[in-house]
Amino acid sequence: MKTLLRLCCLATICAVFVAPSAHAETPSTKPRVIVSTDIGGTDFDDFQSLVHLLVYADSIDLEGMIASPWGTGRNRKDHLLKLIDVYAKDFPNLRTYSASYPTPDQLRAISKQGGSDSADLRGWGERTEGSDWIIQRAHADDSRPLWLLVWGGIDDLAQALHDDPSIKTKLRVYWIGGPNKKWSTTAFDYIARDHPDLWIIEANSTYRGFFMGGNQAGDLSNDGFITEHIKGRGALGDYFAEIAKTVKMGDTPSLTYLLNNKTPENPTVPSWGGSFVRAWDRPRYTFDRAPTAEDIVETYAIVDLIYRPKGDAPADVQAKLVVDKQEFIGFPDKDGAWHFLFSPKDTKSWTYRIASNHPGLDGQTGAFTSVLPTTETAKPSPNFPNWWADDPDPALREKNEQGVKTINRHREAFLRDFAARLERCETPKP
């Protein structure tokens, strides 16, 4: 009897785990997808993008959802589980349209906790449930690549690459960088330094095309779309409408890139998730002195400010870089120098100061100016053969944001499609 019970339990576990083990026996043309999201922060777009993800979950083989917190000491996986509870209310209706929609239990089984966005200067630290899951799924017996859609910090990917570099050939990464890069500068720095052959789309500004520009008339406006097509469309629609009164969904282009895209391995072709160019050498600037506004860096570059403070350091020395009322922790090096890494997300002049209990660091100030790359300076680099970046062509800018028009030109198509999908939550298929 005990043996029978064990077998029943094992069968139940296997039923919950649709995952990917079946792929070797039943080949699929759907993209394999893991999403890494910094859900639960001050920005609402991850919640919106997850609603979008779930109503399209029948179009992909969703193999993981990783909650990668902003900062430390936060369990963001709970936010994923609560959203899955909302999905469960609409699941009976969604399943009438496609048997491929994962069950709520299947989604719970693939929800993982990621790490913090504060790796030290190495760019990696401790294994996490999320980084281990990336490795496990990359080694699945499946000939298809594994698409990792990163909506926040890139630390779990950096950790996975450090722990098992052999997974690199199986990965295809679409990272919503931009503002996210400044919270995981060391992880990005590590990937660009040690894994320049990684296949990755680094979308620092193109993603803004999902909510900036394009056809914003009537029900296609960011506010009007929620009123006309989201609110009242099942539990997920109401959840989306409660999150915010305007559409942002800045992470969604990483998924729409894979929808209706027959050639995702070629980022230069048009898609709902934008089009991109081969990357130039990833810009990095090191200052051994306090820079001034006359010092020019590239927007979205890594800026490494190095200070060698004089005097004795307190036993519990801490230091932070303060920029635009935001704080970024500093990292001591073995030789006693301190590194403060920052990535400017806007094209403008920046000023900073250092706050520390070390008298040799506290109160230090500086400035620099960030500018956009040009088609002349952004030449493809052989050092980054599989790396893709925002198109610097000025004709594709929207409000000085590069590449945006490669997405917003498709605005009506992807929003109409999303509206039709949300109707599935409200009404079962006849």
N, C-alpha and C positions, 0 to 999 in steps of 0.2 A: 504493500500500500504506500509506504514512504517513497519507494522508487517511482511509483506512478505519479505521486504528487510532485516529485522533483521534475519529472518529465513534463507534466502539465505547466509547471512554473516556467520551465525553459521554453516551452512552446509559446507561452504568453509573452515572454521577453522578446523572442524572435519576431513575433507579430507586431510588437510595438516598434521594433527597429527595422523599418523598411529600408533602411538605409541600404546602402550602396552595395551590400554583398550580393544582391540579386543581379547587379549589372553585368557581371561576367557571364551569367547564363542567358540573360535577356538584354542584348545590346540596345542602347537607347541613343537617340540623336539629340536629346535634350542636354543643355549644358549642366555640368555638375557645379554647384554653387555653395560656398560658405560665405556668410555675411558677418563681418566684425563691426559692431556698432557701439558708439559711446552714448547709448541711450541713457536718459535720466539726468543729463546735465541741464544747463540753463537754456539750451537751444531745443526747440520743439520739433525740428525737422526730422530727427531720427524716428520719432513716433509716427510721423506722417509717412515717412518712407517705408517703415515696417508694415503699416496698413497696406500700402501699395504692394509690397513684396508678398504679403499673404494672399491677396486676391489674385496674384499671378503665380501662386505656388504650384499650380498644375502645369505650368509651362516650363519649369525647370526641375532638376533633381536637387532639391534643397538638402544639403548634407550637414549643415551646421549653422548655428546662430551664436556668435560669441559676444558677450557683453564686456567691452573693454572700457573700464571706468576712466574718467578724467580725474586726475589726482590719485590719492591713495586712500585705502581703508574703506572703500565703498563696494557693496555687493550689488551690482547692477543687473545681475541675472534675474533678480526678482521682478524687474520691470518687464523682461521678456516673458516670464511666466504669467504675469498679470495680463499682458496683451494676448497671450495664447488663450487665456480664459475668455476674453472677448471674442476671439476667433471661433471658439467652441460654440458660441451662440449662433453664429452664421454658418457653421460647418454643414449642418444638414442641408441647407439650401445650396451651398457651394458644391456639395458632392453630387447633387442632381445634374450638374453641368459637366462634371468630369470626375471619374473615379481616381484620378491622379492627385487630387487634393490630399495632402497628408493629414492624418488624424491629429487631433490635439495631443494625444499621447506620443505620437511620433515626433512632433515638434518639441515637446518637453524633453524627450530623450536626447535630442541633438542640441539643446540649449546649454551653453558652457560659460563658465566665468573666465574672463581674461585677466590680464595684469594691468598695472598702473602705467601711466604715461611719464615715468620718471626714471628710466634706466640711467645708470651712471655713464661715465665717459666711454666705456667700452661699447655702449649701445645695446647691451643685453644684460640679463641678470639671472632671475630664477624662472624655472619652468612654471607654466600655468596650465590649468585645465584647457584653456583655449589654445595655447601653443602646442600642447601634446595632441589635441584633436586635429589641428592642421596637419601635423606629421602623420597621424594615423590615417586620415582620409587620403592624403597624398600617396600613401603606399597601398591603397585599395587596388584590387585586381580589376582594373578598368583602364581601357586604352585612351579614354577621353582625358583632356586636361582638367585640372581642378581650378575653377575660377574663384578667387578670393576677392570679395568686394569689401574694401576697407572704408568705413564711414567715420573713422575717428583716428585715434593714435595708431601707429604702425608697430607698436612694441611687440605684440604677440607674433607677428610675422618675423620680426628681427630675431626673436628668441627661437622660433622654430627653425629658421635658417642656420642659426648658430648651432643648435643642438643636432640638426641633421641636414647638412648642405645638399645631400643627395636628392631631396625633394624638389629642388629648384627647377628641374626640367619639366616637372609635372604641373607647376604653378603658372597661372595667368592672373595677374593682379591688376585690379582697377582701384586706384586709391583716390579718394576725395581728399586732396591735400590742402593747399591754401591755409586757412586758419588752423586746421588740424596739425599742420607741420610744426607750428611753433610750440606745441605741447609734447612733441616727441622728436625733438631735434637730434638727440643722441642716437636714437634708434634709426632714424633716417640716415644720419651721418654714417653709421655702421654699414647699412645696406648699400649705400652708394660707394663706400670705400671697399668693402669686402665682397660684394655681390653685384658688381656692375653689369653682369650678364643676365641678371634676373629679367624675365619678361614682365614689364609693368607699364601701365598707363598712369602717369602722374598728373592728375587733373587739378591744377591749382586754381583755375578760374573758369574753365570751360563749363563746369557743372552749373554755374550761375544761370545758364540759359534756360534752366527749368522754371525759373521764376522771374527772370529779368528779360524784358523786351519781348519780341515776337508778337503774335496776335493777342492782344489783351482786351479785345472788344467784347462788351456784353457779358455773357456767361463764361467767357474765357479769361476774364480778369481774375487776378489772384483771390479777390474777395468774392466775386460773383460765382466762381466755379464751386466754391463750398456751398453757397446758398442753393444753387440750382442742381448740383449733381452729387453732393456728398452727404449733406445733412439729411437724415431720414432713410439712408440707404443701409439698412441693417444695423447691427450693433457696431460693426467696424466703421461704418460711415458716421454714426453719431459720435463714436470715440474720436475720430479724426476731427470732426467739427468742434468738439469740446476742447481739443488741444490748443487750437488757435483759430482766429477768424480769417486767416489769409493762407494761401498756398505758398509753401517754401519748397519742401521736398528736395533740398539740395543734394541729398545722397542718392536719390532715385536714378540719376543718369547712369550710374554704374550698372544698374539692372536693365534699364531700357536699352543700354548698349547691346545687350544680349538678345533682346526681343526683336523679332523680325530682322535679324542681322545674319545673313548667310555667310559672311566672312569676318567673324570677330577677330581672327588672327591678323587681320590687316586693318589697323586703326586709322589708316589714311582715307578709307572710304566713308561716305556719309552714313550716319546712323542716328537713332533717337538719343543716343548717349554721347553724341559729338564725334568729331574727327580730329586726328592728332598728327603731329609730325615726329620724325625721329629726333630724339633728344640730343642736345649738345652737351658738352662736359658739364656736369652738375655744378652750378656756381657755389663757390665757398670762399669766404674772405676771412683772413686771420689778422687781427690787430694786436700787436704787442705794445701799443700805446693807446691812449684815449683818442679815438677818431673824432673828427669834426664834421660839420654839415657839408664840407667840401669833399669828403670821402664818399665815393659813389659805389654802391653795391647793386646787384640785380634783385628786383622784387622776387620774393619767395626763395632767395638764396639762404644758405647757412652762414651766419655771421658769428665768428668765434672771437670773443673779447677776452684777452688774457691779461691778468693782473698778477704781479708778484709783490704782495704786500710786505712792508717792512714792520719790524716789531714782533713781539711774541704773540702767538695766537692763543685765544682761550681754549680750554680743554674741549668745550662743546661748540666750537666755532661753526657758524652758519652764515650764509650769504645769499642774497637774492638780487636778481636784476629786476628793476622796476621800470616798466615801459607802458605808456598809455594806461596807467592805473592797474596794470596786471603784473603779477610777480612770477619770476621764473628762477628756479633754484640754480645755484652755482655748483660747480664740481671741482674739488681739489685734485690736483695732479700729484704724482709721486714726488716731483721735484719741488713741491711747495707752491707752485703756481695755481691760480684759480682760473677756471674757464667758465664763461657765461655765453651760452649759445642762444641765438635768437634767429627767427625767420620772419622778415617783414612781409606782411600780407597785403599792404597797400603801397601805392607809388607816391611817396612823399618824403619829407624830412622827418627824422626820428630823433628824439632825445631820450636819454636814460640816466638813471642813477643807481648806485648800489647801496643796498641796506644790509648792514652786517653788524655782528657784535665784535668783529675784528676791527680795531681802530685803523689799521692800514688799508682796509677796504671800504669802510663805511663812509658814505658821502661822495665817493668817486662819481664823476659824471662824464658824459660824452654825447656824441651825436653822429649821424650819418644820413645819407640820402639814398633812397632806393628808386631805381628806374626800370622800366620794362625792357626786355631784350628786343632786338630788332631782327628782321629777316636777314640782315647782313651779319649780325653777331651770333645768331642762333644756327650755326652750321652743325649738321649731324656729326656725332663723334664716334669713331670706331671703338672707343673705350666703353660705350654703352650701346651695344648692337641691338638690344631688344627693349630699349627704354623709349617711352613715347611721352610727349609733352604738349602743352597748349600751343596751338598754332599762333605764331607771333604776327601774322599778316594783319596790318591795321584795318583792313576791310572787314575783318571778322570780329572786331571789338564791339562791345556794347558798353557805353559809359567807361571807356578806358580799361575794360576787362577783356583779356585776350581769349579768343576762341569761342566766346559766348554764342555768337550767331550760328555756329555749327550745330547747336542744339535748338535755340529758340525758333529757327526757321521751320522746325517740325512741331511747334507748340500745339497747334490745333489737332494734329494727328494723334499725338500721344495723350493729350487730355481727353479727346473724344473716346479713345480706346479705354482709358482708365474709367471714364464715366460708365461705359457699357459694362465693364467688369464689376463695378460697384453695384449695379442693378442685380447681379447674381446673389448678393448678400440679402437683398430685400425679398426677392421673389424666386421660388423654385422653378426649374425648367418645366414647361408644360409637358 
